[in-house]
């Protein structure tokens, strides 16, 4: 009784994305119950964070075509030398967006928006720093057999010995 999903078929991600967007969107409206903690804003925040988690799961499933894992480990990176700068730029953009959300747009967005954007941006920058250190920086191993990735893998996909 194995998984009915074929190896080449990507896991379903659209349901996670749709539900996640709905849960995040409810953060702008005061329609949530007060919950057991007797605080409607806290309930909105909890539901919004659950929505963000679902959006992350949909992105992970779409990007890596994997079901059952939620952490983008180094072995999943196909071309880290090109995606590493993109991750770092996205992290910087999130940190800049956090500043905008907290200062310029603070009256129009829920209060913790800047805090969450800053958290996501700093996590992206930390991931980019870690990947650079391990694959290209001073923590990179000299033994090509122990690396999950080497620059030769990009250009020599068609060559086999």
LONU-711499 format. One line per field, with one value per residue: residue in one letter; x, y, z of N, C-alpha, C, O in turn. Coordinates in steps of 0.1 Angstrom, whole numbers, plus 5000, padded with zeros to 4 digits. Last residue first. Layout:
% residues N
type a,...
n_X X,...
n_Y Y,...
n_Z Z,...
ca_X X,...
ca_Y Y,...
ca_Z Z,...
c_X X,...
c_Y Y,...
c_Z Z,...
o_X X,...
o_Y Y,...
o_Z Z,...
% end
This chain:
% residues 161
type x,x,x,x,x,x,x,x,x,x,x,x,x,x,x,x,x,x,x,x,x,x,x,x,x,x,x,x,x,x,x,x,x,x,x,x,x,x,x,x,x,x,x,x,x,x,x,x,x,x,x,x,x,x,x,x,x,x,x,x,x,x,x,x,x,x,x,x,x,x,x,x,x,x,x,x,x,x,x,x,x,x,x,x,x,x,x,x,x,x,x,x,x,x,x,x,x,x,x,x,x,x,x,x,x,x,x,x,x,x,x,x,x,x,x,x,x,x,x,x,x,x,x,x,x,x,x,x,x,x,x,x,x,x,x,x,x,x,x,x,x,x,x,x,x,x,x,x,x,x,x,x,x,x,x,x,x,x,x,x,x
n_X 5313,5295,5282,5261,5269,5290,5283,5277,5297,5317,5311,5293,5276,5281,5314,5330,5344,5362,5377,5377,5347,5341,5345,5351,5328,5311,5296,5295,5291,5268,5250,5250,5241,5215,5204,5205,5188,5164,5162,5158,5133,5116,5119,5109,5082,5075,5077,5059,5035,5023,5000,4988,4990,4988,5006,5031,5045,5069,5076,5071,5073,5099,5113,5105,5116,5143,5141,5133,5157,5175,5164,5168,5196,5200,5188,5204,5229,5221,5215,5240,5253,5234,5215,5200,5196,5193,5215,5210,5174,5148,5124,5103,5089,5066,5073,5088,5094,5106,5086,5061,5068,5075,5051,5034,5047,5043,5015,5013,5025,5007,4985,4995,4996,4968,4960,4975,4963,4937,4941,4950,4927,4909,4913,4910,4921,4903,4887,4874,4871,4876,4873,4886,4910,4936,4937,4926,4949,4959,4938,4940,4966,4963,4944,4961,4984,4973,4963,4986,5002,5008,5040,5046,5056,5075,5066,5030,5010,5002,5025,5016,5008
n_Y 5089,5114,5146,5162,5178,5196,5221,5214,5200,5217,5228,5205,5194,5181,5168,5146,5146,5167,5180,5205,5221,5253,5273,5296,5292,5275,5259,5271,5299,5299,5288,5308,5330,5322,5319,5346,5357,5344,5354,5381,5380,5370,5391,5413,5404,5405,5432,5443,5432,5437,5456,5456,5487,5515,5527,5519,5526,5537,5517,5490,5487,5495,5475,5453,5458,5454,5427,5418,5425,5408,5383,5387,5386,5360,5345,5353,5342,5314,5306,5302,5283,5262,5245,5228,5219,5196,5194,5214,5215,5231,5213,5196,5166,5156,5158,5178,5198,5222,5242,5231,5226,5252,5266,5253,5259,5287,5287,5276,5296,5316,5305,5306,5334,5340,5328,5344,5369,5365,5361,5386,5401,5389,5372,5349,5325,5310,5335,5355,5349,5373,5395,5421,5418,5412,5384,5371,5366,5343,5325,5327,5317,5291,5280,5282,5267,5241,5236,5235,5213,5179,5169,5161,5130,5111,5090,5092,5084,5066,5049,5014,4988
n_Z 4827,4810,4805,4810,4831,4835,4847,4874,4886,4891,4915,4936,4965,4988,4992,4993,4969,4970,4998,5011,5023,5036,5054,5040,5012,4997,5014,5040,5035,5019,5037,5058,5043,5037,5063,5071,5052,5060,5086,5080,5067,5088,5106,5091,5089,5116,5122,5104,5114,5139,5133,5099,5081,5082,5097,5087,5064,5075,5097,5093,5065,5060,5074,5060,5035,5043,5048,5022,5008,5020,5010,4983,4982,4991,4970,4949,4956,4955,4929,4917,4933,4937,4920,4937,4970,4985,5002,5022,5029,5037,5055,5053,5039,5028,4994,4969,4950,4955,4950,4959,4986,4994,4990,5009,5033,5033,5036,5061,5076,5072,5086,5112,5114,5114,5138,5155,5150,5158,5185,5193,5189,5208,5236,5253,5251,5236,5214,5201,5166,5138,5124,5116,5090,5084,5087,5065,5050,5061,5053,5025,5021,5030,5011,4988,4995,5000,4974,4958,4961,4958,4945,4911,4896,4895,4911,4917,4945,4962,4983,4989,5000
ca_X 5325,5296,5294,5260,5257,5293,5287,5268,5284,5319,5309,5306,5276,5268,5305,5322,5335,5350,5374,5385,5356,5340,5341,5361,5336,5321,5298,5297,5302,5281,5253,5254,5254,5225,5205,5213,5202,5169,5163,5170,5145,5118,5123,5123,5090,5075,5085,5073,5039,5035,5012,4988,4993,4979,4992,5027,5032,5061,5077,5071,5061,5088,5115,5101,5102,5139,5145,5124,5144,5177,5165,5154,5188,5205,5183,5190,5227,5226,5204,5231,5260,5236,5225,5205,5200,5182,5214,5220,5188,5156,5136,5100,5101,5071,5063,5089,5086,5114,5100,5062,5063,5084,5063,5031,5046,5057,5021,5008,5031,5021,4984,4992,5008,4977,4955,4977,4977,4940,4935,4959,4939,4907,4920,4901,4929,4904,4894,4884,4866,4880,4862,4883,4896,4932,4944,4917,4940,4966,4941,4927,4962,4972,4940,4948,4985,4980,4954,4977,5006,4998,5029,5049,5045,5077,5078,5042,5017,4997,5019,5025,5000
ca_Y 5080,5103,5137,5152,5169,5183,5220,5223,5193,5208,5236,5211,5201,5178,5179,5148,5135,5168,5167,5203,5210,5244,5260,5290,5300,5283,5255,5256,5294,5304,5281,5294,5330,5325,5307,5336,5361,5342,5340,5377,5385,5362,5378,5413,5406,5392,5422,5447,5430,5428,5460,5451,5473,5507,5530,5514,5520,5544,5532,5495,5483,5503,5489,5454,5459,5467,5435,5416,5431,5422,5386,5386,5398,5371,5344,5356,5357,5320,5309,5312,5295,5272,5254,5223,5230,5200,5185,5217,5212,5230,5221,5210,5174,5150,5157,5168,5186,5210,5244,5236,5215,5241,5270,5252,5245,5281,5293,5268,5283,5318,5308,5293,5326,5345,5322,5329,5367,5369,5350,5374,5404,5388,5383,5361,5335,5307,5323,5359,5349,5361,5386,5417,5420,5426,5393,5374,5378,5355,5327,5330,5331,5300,5281,5289,5281,5248,5237,5246,5225,5190,5169,5169,5139,5123,5097,5088,5095,5065,5062,5026,5000
ca_Z 4825,4820,4804,4799,4833,4830,4832,4865,4884,4879,4903,4931,4952,4981,4990,5005,4972,4962,4992,4999,5023,5024,5059,5047,5021,4990,5000,5038,5044,5014,5025,5061,5050,5026,5054,5078,5052,5046,5084,5087,5060,5075,5110,5095,5077,5109,5130,5103,5101,5139,5140,5113,5082,5072,5100,5100,5063,5065,5097,5106,5072,5055,5078,5074,5036,5039,5058,5033,5004,5021,5024,4988,4978,4999,4984,4948,4955,4967,4938,4911,4930,4947,4915,4924,4961,4977,4991,5011,5032,5025,5056,5053,5044,5040,5004,4979,4946,4956,4946,4946,4978,4995,4983,4994,5028,5032,5024,5050,5076,5067,5072,5106,5114,5103,5125,5155,5148,5144,5177,5194,5181,5194,5229,5255,5257,5250,5217,5211,5180,5146,5123,5129,5094,5082,5096,5076,5046,5062,5067,5032,5017,5036,5025,4989,4992,5011,4986,4957,4968,4957,4955,4922,4899,4887,4915,4910,4937,4949,4979,4988,5000
c_X 5322,5307,5293,5271,5257,5281,5288,5271,5275,5305,5310,5303,5290,5267,5292,5312,5326,5340,5361,5382,5364,5351,5339,5357,5347,5331,5310,5301,5305,5293,5266,5258,5259,5239,5216,5215,5211,5184,5169,5172,5157,5131,5125,5127,5105,5083,5086,5082,5054,5040,5024,5001,4991,4980,4983,5012,5026,5047,5067,5071,5060,5075,5103,5103,5097,5124,5141,5128,5134,5164,5166,5154,5174,5198,5187,5184,5212,5224,5208,5220,5251,5244,5227,5217,5206,5186,5203,5219,5197,5171,5145,5112,5097,5083,5069,5077,5087,5107,5107,5077,5065,5080,5073,5043,5043,5056,5035,5013,5026,5028,4998,4991,5006,4990,4963,4972,4981,4954,4938,4954,4949,4919,4918,4908,4922,4913,4896,4892,4877,4873,4865,4871,4894,4918,4941,4924,4931,4957,4949,4930,4949,4969,4950,4943,4972,4981,4960,4967,4996,5002,5020,5037,5048,5067,5080,5054,5029,5003,5014,5017,5009
c_Y 5066,5094,5126,5143,5158,5173,5206,5221,5201,5201,5228,5218,5205,5184,5175,5160,5137,5157,5168,5190,5209,5233,5249,5276,5291,5290,5262,5252,5279,5298,5286,5286,5316,5325,5310,5323,5351,5346,5337,5362,5381,5367,5369,5399,5406,5393,5409,5437,5432,5426,5450,5453,5469,5492,5521,5516,5515,5539,5539,5510,5489,5499,5497,5468,5459,5469,5450,5425,5430,5429,5401,5388,5398,5384,5356,5355,5361,5336,5315,5315,5306,5284,5265,5232,5225,5212,5188,5207,5214,5228,5220,5219,5188,5157,5151,5169,5175,5197,5231,5236,5219,5230,5259,5256,5244,5267,5288,5274,5275,5304,5309,5294,5312,5337,5327,5324,5352,5366,5353,5363,5392,5391,5381,5374,5349,5317,5320,5347,5352,5361,5373,5407,5414,5428,5407,5383,5381,5367,5340,5333,5336,5315,5291,5291,5288,5263,5244,5247,5236,5201,5181,5168,5148,5134,5110,5096,5090,5076,5061,5038,5012
c_Z 4826,4817,4814,4798,4822,4832,4827,4850,4874,4876,4891,4919,4949,4968,4984,5003,4983,4964,4984,4992,5010,5025,5048,5053,5028,4999,4994,5024,5041,5022,5019,5048,5052,5032,5043,5070,5060,5046,5070,5086,5067,5068,5097,5099,5080,5096,5122,5110,5099,5124,5139,5120,5097,5074,5092,5103,5076,5064,5088,5107,5086,5062,5073,5079,5051,5039,5055,5045,5015,5018,5027,5003,4983,4995,4992,4963,4955,4966,4951,4920,4923,4943,4926,4919,4948,4967,4981,5000,5020,5027,5043,5054,5044,5046,5016,4989,4956,4952,4945,4941,4963,4986,4983,4986,5014,5027,5022,5037,5064,5066,5065,5091,5109,5103,5113,5142,5147,5141,5162,5185,5181,5185,5214,5248,5258,5258,5232,5216,5189,5160,5132,5130,5108,5087,5095,5087,5058,5059,5070,5047,5024,5033,5033,5003,4993,5008,4998,4968,4968,4966,4954,4932,4911,4890,4907,4914,4930,4940,4965,4985,5000
o_X 5330,5311,5290,5270,5253,5283,5289,5262,5266,5303,5305,5293,5298,5258,5292,5304,5315,5328,5351,5385,5359,5362,5335,5366,5351,5342,5317,5309,5317,5303,5274,5268,5270,5248,5224,5225,5222,5192,5177,5184,5167,5138,5135,5139,5114,5091,5097,5093,5061,5049,5035,5011,4993,4972,4971,5006,5016,5037,5059,5066,5049,5067,5097,5094,5087,5118,5136,5119,5126,5160,5160,5145,5169,5195,5180,5175,5208,5219,5200,5214,5255,5241,5223,5227,5217,5179,5202,5221,5192,5179,5148,5111,5089,5087,5076,5072,5089,5113,5115,5080,5068,5089,5079,5045,5048,5064,5040,5016,5034,5035,5000,4996,5015,4995,4966,4979,4988,4957,4942,4962,4956,4922,4924,4908,4928,4912,4891,4903,4889,4871,4857,4861,4901,4914,4942,4917,4927,4959,4947,4925,4949,4969,4945,4939,4971,4979,4954,4963,4996,5005,5024,5026,5051,5068,5085,5053,5037,5000,5022,5005,5009
o_Y 5057,5093,5129,5132,5147,5161,5204,5219,5195,5197,5232,5215,5209,5181,5166,5162,5132,5159,5170,5190,5211,5236,5238,5268,5281,5294,5257,5243,5275,5294,5278,5279,5313,5320,5301,5317,5349,5339,5328,5358,5376,5358,5362,5395,5400,5384,5403,5433,5424,5418,5455,5453,5477,5485,5520,5508,5507,5547,5546,5516,5492,5508,5506,5473,5466,5479,5457,5430,5439,5439,5406,5395,5408,5392,5361,5363,5371,5341,5321,5327,5318,5295,5276,5227,5218,5214,5182,5211,5215,5237,5208,5231,5193,5154,5141,5180,5163,5187,5228,5232,5211,5224,5256,5250,5235,5263,5285,5266,5267,5302,5304,5286,5307,5335,5320,5316,5348,5361,5344,5356,5389,5384,5372,5385,5358,5318,5328,5348,5352,5372,5364,5411,5405,5440,5415,5389,5393,5377,5346,5343,5347,5323,5299,5302,5299,5272,5252,5258,5245,5199,5191,5166,5142,5146,5120,5107,5083,5075,5056,5039,5020
o_Z 4825,4805,4826,4791,4825,4835,4815,4843,4867,4865,4881,4911,4958,4960,4975,5011,4983,4961,4989,4980,5000,5029,5051,5057,5024,4994,4986,5023,5040,5016,5014,5048,5050,5025,5040,5070,5056,5040,5069,5085,5060,5063,5097,5096,5073,5093,5121,5105,5093,5123,5137,5113,5106,5069,5095,5110,5075,5064,5092,5117,5091,5065,5080,5087,5054,5043,5064,5051,5018,5025,5036,5008,4987,5004,5000,4966,4961,4976,4958,4920,4923,4949,4924,4915,4949,4957,4971,4988,5009,5028,5039,5055,5035,5057,5015,4991,4952,4951,4936,4930,4955,4979,4973,4976,5007,5019,5011,5027,5058,5057,5054,5084,5102,5092,5104,5135,5138,5130,5155,5179,5171,5176,5208,5254,5263,5270,5240,5221,5185,5165,5132,5135,5112,5087,5105,5096,5059,5066,5080,5052,5029,5042,5041,5007,4999,5017,5004,4972,4976,4978,4949,4928,4922,4887,4913,4920,4937,4928,4956,4983,5010
% end
